[in-house]
């Protein structure tokens, strides 16, 4: 607490209203630094370097309003699922009713494995774990393997069609003030069985603490070195974005790795960024490739944030992004130039691409206003116009997807089940509302809402909206509760839309608190990863492990549930599964 709460005149005569007032006052007095771009969040900073990445998403599970209800609420998910998939589905996404022999009111976590009919494909997946590593999931057995690489959060892995894998694996060391000053990137190769077959050191990057703050406590505890990994669409190259402080500048660039031989194919150096003036500190994140343009062009975005005064517990923050266009051919870079109309688009650039006639577009997020901004630029770089799409507050993740033909951007609001399609050439929009399905919180959940009415629902989503491989449908995760008083509000299921018309094509009930989606490469099956520690409604369920539910896209029937996949969050690395 940051101040003394108000107290009733007679502490020995507390009424219900007086208790509620004290709880509201205590909750309102909590303050947290804002979420920053590609830098440790407030949850990360209060933990050690090794544990901070592990706990990033777990912070969402805390409750204000459901502290009372979590202790006594009964979960129906286990009882319903106890007989799921042993009988034909009774509707899209529905679990069959319990058999007469089932114990009324019995509760249990999701089963280890239940299959309805023929097994879906693929049955072997590689997922990203909560610690930032990767693991293999065998859906035929309902089991998850151990950590594949031993890498840190920020690594990236690509699986080939033959099952072999390559990892741009990150390790960090030499912490100062809770943040590493050294980052090392290694290329690791794995065979189809997941065995390590080769290791190639790629590059190491070193950043220094700001010399102005040595021996001085800075509440923000900014990082010193950052990296961002990705792969080219054809799988030939790996990209290692990096940014390191060398006061008074932030140096940054991208290293291109030839995945055939592990050699360095090219290096791109970006203009230096500032570390801030005497009364401010600026932190510059690692650059990322956010899209392609005509003639082998690439759009590179580099986010930053600034806070002032440096030593203040209540510093003022500003956010922004630098965007560059550069030609990329054969692993080499040329013709680097800033995109002049990009500043002001938003706090972070999510993606970008080319417009007909040589123009460009950017999709940016604005954290403070929960908006996605689509900015269109003329061939000469001048601004054509902005299209704002309102999104939900408290959603951690990218809720946009590009149409298969690249002409439209789908922006999803999971709290209101609203899908907006933005025509990238004109900026015009079309909007559709899914069949909403709010999960009831019950009377005690409602009591929690009353105690903390100002709190916002918060949800972790990785792959919140995906497009079918043939471009015909859009699948999206719904979040129940909207602006309720809980930090984890549960799932309202899967919403299905026709990609061409935006007509609602179905709604599939949640089996778990879904946080990540992927679709099979042939489009026949949709995979949904479920959060551990909670049920579908977001209520505390310590015995519930992470899960994967597989739906048949033809009718929304539940084809498989693997409900015991460990205690950590798992998410899909790609929207399409081979």
Secondary structure, DSSP 8 states (H G I E B T S, - for coil): --S-----S-GGG--HHHHHHHHHHHHHT-------SSS--HHHHTS-HHHHTTTTTGGGG-BSTTTTHHHH----HHHHHTTTTSS--SSTT------TTS-TT------S-EE-SS--S--EEEEEETTS-EEEEETTTTEE---SS---TT-EEEE-TTS-EEEEEEEEEEEETTEEEEEEEEEEEE-TTS-EEEEEEEEEEE----GGGTTS--TT---SEEEEEEE-TTSSEEEEEEEEEETTEEEEEEEEEETTT--EEEEEE---EE---TT-EEEE---EEEEEETTTEEEEEEEEEEEESTT-TT-EEEEEEEEEEEEEETTEEEEEEE-TT-TTS-SEEEEEEE-TTS-EEEEEEETTTTEEEEEEE-TTS-EEEEEEEE--TTEES--EEE-TTSSEEEEEETTTTEEEEEETTT--EEEEE--------HHHHHHHHHHTTT----EE-SS-EEE-TTSSEEEEEEESSTT-SBS---EEEEEEEETTT--EEEEE--SS-EEEEEEETTSSEEEEEE-TTB-TTS-B-TT---EEEEEETTT--EEEEE----SS-EEESSSEE-
